[in-house]
Amino acid sequence: MENRAPTNVPLHPLLAGRWSARAFDGERTIDGRTLRGLLEAAIWAPSSGNVQPWRFIAGLRGKDAEHQARWQAIFDGLEPGNQRWCDRSAALIVALAVPAFESGRAAGQPNGWARHDVGAAGLSMALQAHAVGLHSHPMAGFVPDKLRASLAIPESLDIVTVWSVGYPGDPDSLPEDLQRRELAPRTRRPLEEVVLAGL
Ligand SMILES: Cc1cc2nc3c(=O)[nH]c(=O)nc-3n(C[C@H](O)[C@H](O)[C@H](O)COP(=O)(O)O)c2cc1C
């Protein structure tokens, strides 16, 4: 299913076509090469000072025992509201930030742009996903302590988002309330509201 942005100005189809779907095909899996492509796209995002303050933990459903266990640990760390639709995700990817500079003159000082840069990497991954026919969906609805414990995430890293990725599925597979949200037109505040000057 598509849910193209009804833009007022024509955009590249990759930008207008990416959206946060919930209906995934539970029969299809993602192979390691495709996952590598997603993560490669992520690391080619821009970052302040090119410090690349992103880290990732990925689990592929049904690939091998290690991937499956990681997928399950990430799934178990999601809020119940997200577990309702993430059970068909082919990949669950945790995006982490390195919140302090690791080296150089500012070593140990907070990097105020770390989360910004992790967000940029996430969008880069989402666009690559869309380009190869996958859907993606970022989530803040997770239980940090649970993920930290089950995935052995050190305190030195911040958990920023969890991404669900998979092949498009049938919206009918979703509970009724989520089906309605899935089929709703996508909306944005108008440019006139968000561009404070310069439009
Ligand atoms: C940081 C972040 C956290 C989000 N958390 C959730 C979440 O926990 N559950 C969910 O269903 N969607 C979540 N979303 C998806 C947003 O609701 C979605 O991006 C927004 O409604 C715009 O829709 P679009 O991505 O289809 O354009 C999140 C998005 C972002 C960027």
The ligand as an ORCA input file, in Angstrom:
! r2SCAN-3c Opt
* xyz 0 1
  C      11.266     10.217     17.032
  C       9.987      9.581     16.546
  C       9.278      8.764     17.404
  C       8.115      8.107     16.958
  N       7.494      7.210     17.796
  C       6.458      6.482     17.338
  C       5.919      5.432     18.123
  O       6.369      5.114     19.229
  N       4.861      4.750     17.611
  C       4.338      5.030     16.379
  O       3.386      4.353     15.961
  N       4.861      5.995     15.596
  C       5.908      6.727     16.031
  N       6.487      7.679     15.226
  C       5.978      7.900     13.856
  C       5.281      9.245     13.724
  O       4.029      9.172     14.339
  C       5.181      9.591     12.224
  O       6.482      9.788     11.702
  C       4.360     10.858     12.008
  O       3.014     10.618     12.357
  C       4.405     11.315     10.559
  O       3.987     10.293      9.703
  P       4.866      9.850      8.437
  O       6.199      9.356      8.976
  O       4.071      8.731      7.817
  O       5.041     11.022      7.558
  C       7.634      8.342     15.650
  C       8.362      9.188     14.799
  C       9.522      9.789     15.229
  C      10.301     10.673     14.270
*
